[in-house]
Amino acid sequence: MPSHDLARGHRRGHARARPLAAQESVGVEDLLARPLIGNPAGTEEDGGGFDLRNTLGEAAGRASIAYLTDQPTTLVALVRAAFGIGVINRLALQTTSTEGLTIRTIDSPTAHRNVALFWLRRRADSAVVKAFLDAQERAPLPPGVLPI
């Protein structure tokens, strides 16, 4: 199938704990010492906690995952209630107010997600696909998102 990579977004960590809040960024080991809140909901086999597990890489099995949710607003509310450290994709976080929270980039070689578009070969030459690709190439990327 034809495909087109759109962007790569980095994960963000959200914390109320002072030691992490004082750092410019946090590492995987910093996260492993605390209860974590991630997304999306579901079992590991069903992709639950994808962002969190992807960020932690091989260390994911040592994580204390307190809660998984599909909603960025729920994740942020749980962080506000000091339920744990939230790990969520930076793009997903843009839909939610983070006022009063400290947001840090997570230092992890696996903390990224490629965003792609795919379509059926019979639609590859359609005006809709071409218009979308043209608009995507002209659109500015959100802060922290890198073209690939």
C-alpha positions, -999 to 999 in steps of 0.1 A, spaced: 0 0 0 13 35 -7 20 55 24 32 90 34 49 98 67 35 130 82 53 139 114 70 126 145 58 138 178 76 135 211 61 124 244 57 148 274 58 139 311 36 158 335 46 159 372 38 177 404 68 161 422 94 189 429 125 169 420 113 161 385 98 196 381 132 212 388 148 193 359 148 204 323 139 169 312 134 136 328 148 101 321 132 67 320 148 58 353 131 89 369 97 76 357 102 40 368 105 52 405 69 66 404 33 55 396 25 63 360 -6 73 341 -7 66 304 -28 62 273 -46 46 256 -67 24 278 -68 -13 273 -46 -44 278 -10 -45 266 -21 -70 239 -47 -45 227 -22 -16 226 -32 -2 260 -6 22 273 11 24 239 26 59 245 39 50 280 53 16 270 68 30 238 85 58 259 99 34 284 111 9 258 127 -23 272 121 -9 308 83 -9 304 81 -42 323 95 -26 354 69 3 354 43 8 380 13 17 357 -13 31 380 -40 40 353 -46 40 316 -71 62 299 -82 72 264 -88 108 274 -61 134 278 -84 154 302 -87 124 324 -50 118 324 -44 155 334 -70 153 361 -54 123 376 -20 141 376 -36 171 392 -49 148 419 -13 135 425 -23 100 414 9 97 394 31 110 366 13 113 333 30 102 300 12 114 269 20 124 233 27 161 230 1 165 203 -27 148 223 -19 171 252 -27 203 232 -64 197 236 -62 200 274 -54 228 299 -22 220 318 -23 251 339 -6 245 372 13 214 360 49 211 352 56 196 317 89 180 308 103 162 278 112 127 285 148 117 275 142 84 257 154 71 224 121 53 219 98 83 229 84 91 195 55 82 172 55 83 135 22 96 121 13 83 86 -14 82 61 -23 52 39 -48 47 12 -59 21 -12 -40 20 -44 -71 27 -65 -74 60 -46 -38 70 -50 -45 95 -78 -77 109 -63 -81 146 -59 -89 142 -22 -57 124 -15 -36 149 -35 -54 178 -18 -47 164 17 -10 157 9 -6 192 -5 -22 208 26 -1 187 49 31 197 32 23 234 35 10 233 71 34 244 98 43 216 123 32 221 159 60 229 184 82 199 191 72 179 161 98 170 136 94 162 99 106 128 88 
